[in-house]
Amino acid sequence: HISSGVFLLKASVRELRECVGSELLTEPEQLAAAHELIDRGRAEVVVVSLGSQGALLATRHASHRFSSIPMTAVSGVGAGDAMVAAI
């Protein structure tokens, strides 16, 4: 759990659920949870990885959905690390 503020928080939907204690079944719920963490001072920027569905980016003033690039994945190992490195 996040107890103090960080600049960037990258979480999967499962990790975001754990942070806010809600199911987060829809994209609007996921964005609301990301903004909740920002409003509580836990992070300035929240990126939510959605696997093959792309990612969500939330800041205090905006949010955006990024689509993934269609491809055949050999393995998902390290995908989150690669995402953070690209950011």
KEKE-3310 file (N, C-alpha, C; in steps of 0.2 Angstrom, whole numbers, plus 5000, padded with zeros to 4 digits):
npx = (5004:5002:5009:5014:5018:5022:5030:5027:5016:5014:5003:4995:4978:4974:4983:4979:4966:4969:4975:4964:4954:4942:4932:4933:4928:4926:4932:4929:4928:4941:4949:4943:4948:4962:4962:4958:4969:4978:4972:4972:4985:4994:5001:5008:5006:4997:4998:4990:4991:4984:4986:4984:4975:4980:4984:4980:4982:4983:4982:4983:4975:4970:4966:4970:4968:4978:4980:4985:4998:4994:5000:5009:5013:5027:5030:5024:5032:5041:5035:5028:5039:5046:5036:5037:5050:5049:5041)
npy = (4994:5011:5024:5036:5051:5049:5052:5045:5032:5016:5004:4988:4983:4975:4978:4991:4990:4984:4995:5004:4997:4993:4985:4989:4987:4994:5005:5019:5018:5013:5024:5034:5029:5030:5044:5046:5042:5051:5063:5061:5063:5053:5050:5059:5056:5043:5028:5015:4999:4989:4977:4968:4977:4990:5005:5016:5034:5045:5061:5076:5085:5079:5065:5050:5037:5024:5014:4998:4991:4980:4964:4948:4941:4934:4932:4939:4943:4955:4965:4976:4982:4986:4995:5006:5010:5015:5026)
npz = (5000:4997:5006:5007:4997:4980:4964:4952:4950:4944:4941:4940:4936:4946:4956:4958:4963:4976:4982:4983:4988:4981:4968:4954:4940:4928:4916:4919:4933:4936:4932:4941:4953:4951:4951:4964:4971:4968:4972:4986:4988:4986:4974:4960:4947:4939:4932:4924:4920:4908:4902:4887:4883:4884:4892:4906:4909:4922:4928:4939:4932:4921:4910:4901:4889:4882:4868:4865:4855:4842:4842:4842:4857:4865:4878:4893:4903:4911:4905:4912:4918:4906:4901:4911:4910:4897:4900)
capx = (5000:5006:5007:5017:5017:5027:5029:5024:5014:5012:5000:4990:4971:4974:4986:4975:4961:4972:4976:4958:4949:4936:4933:4936:4927:4925:4937:4928:4930:4948:4951:4941:4952:4968:4962:4957:4976:4981:4968:4975:4992:4998:5005:5006:5004:4996:4998:4987:4992:4978:4988:4983:4970:4984:4985:4977:4986:4979:4986:4978:4970:4968:4967:4970:4968:4982:4979:4991:5000:4993:5006:5009:5017:5030:5030:5022:5037:5045:5031:5027:5046:5047:5032:5040:5056:5047:5038)
capy = (5000:5018:5028:5043:5053:5047:5056:5041:5026:5012:4999:4984:4984:4971:4982:4997:4987:4983:5002:5008:4992:4992:4980:4993:4983:4998:5010:5025:5016:5013:5031:5037:5026:5033:5051:5046:5042:5058:5068:5059:5065:5047:5051:5065:5053:5036:5024:5009:4994:4985:4971:4969:4983:4996:5008:5023:5039:5050:5067:5080:5089:5076:5057:5048:5030:5023:5008:4994:4990:4973:4960:4942:4941:4928:4932:4945:4944:4961:4970:4982:4986:4990:5001:5011:5012:5020:5032)
capz = (5000:4996:5012:5006:4990:4975:4958:4947:4952:4939:4944:4936:4939:4952:4961:4960:4967:4982:4984:4985:4991:4976:4962:4948:4934:4922:4915:4923:4940:4936:4932:4947:4958:4950:4953:4971:4974:4966:4977:4993:4989:4986:4968:4956:4941:4940:4926:4926:4914:4906:4898:4880:4882:4884:4898:4907:4912:4926:4932:4943:4928:4915:4910:4894:4888:4877:4866:4864:4848:4840:4841:4845:4862:4866:4885:4896:4908:4910:4901:4916:4918:4900:4901:4916:4907:4891:4902)
cpx = (5004:5004:5010:5017:5023:5025:5025:5022:5011:5009:4996:4983:4971:4977:4982:4969:4963:4973:4970:4953:4942:4937:4935:4935:4926:4931:4935:4929:4937:4951:4949:4946:4959:4968:4961:4964:4979:4978:4971:4982:4997:5003:5003:5003:5003:4995:4995:4988:4986:4980:4987:4978:4974:4985:4981:4982:4982:4984:4980:4973:4968:4969:4967:4971:4973:4981:4985:4992:4999:4999:5005:5015:5020:5029:5028:5027:5041:5041:5030:5033:5047:5043:5035:5046:5055:5045:5044)
cpy = (5006:5022:5035:5045:5051:5051:5051:5034:5022:5005:4995:4986:4981:4975:4988:4995:4987:4990:5005:5003:4992:4987:4983:4989:4987:5003:5016:5024:5016:5020:5035:5035:5029:5040:5051:5046:5048:5063:5067:5061:5059:5047:5057:5062:5046:5033:5017:5004:4990:4979:4973:4974:4990:4999:5015:5027:5044:5055:5071:5083:5085:5068:5056:5040:5029:5015:5004:4993:4982:4970:4953:4942:4934:4927:4939:4947:4950:4967:4977:4986:4989:4996:5007:5014:5017:5026:5037)
cpz = (5000:5002:5012:4998:4986:4968:4953:4950:4946:4942:4939:4939:4946:4958:4963:4964:4975:4986:4987:4988:4987:4971:4956:4942:4928:4922:4919:4930:4941:4936:4938:4953:4957:4952:4961:4974:4973:4971:4984:4994:4988:4980:4964:4949:4942:4933:4927:4919:4914:4902:4890:4878:4882:4891:4899:4911:4916:4929:4936:4938:4922:4915:4902:4894:4882:4875:4865:4857:4847:4839:4844:4851:4864:4874:4888:4902:4907:4907:4905:4917:4912:4899:4905:4913:4901:4894:4904)
residu = (HIS:ILE:SER:SER:GLY:VAL:PHE:LEU:LEU:LYS:ALA:SER:VAL:ARG:GLU:LEU:ARG:GLU:CYS:VAL:GLY:SER:GLU:LEU:LEU:THR:GLU:PRO:GLU:GLN:LEU:ALA:ALA:ALA:HIS:GLU:LEU:ILE:ASP:ARG:GLY:ARG:ALA:GLU:VAL:VAL:VAL:VAL:SER:LEU:GLY:SER:GLN:GLY:ALA:LEU:LEU:ALA:THR:ARG:HIS:ALA:SER:HIS:ARG:PHE:SER:SER:ILE:PRO:MET:THR:ALA:VAL:SER:GLY:VAL:GLY:ALA:GLY:ASP:ALA:MET:VAL:ALA:ALA:ILE)
# end
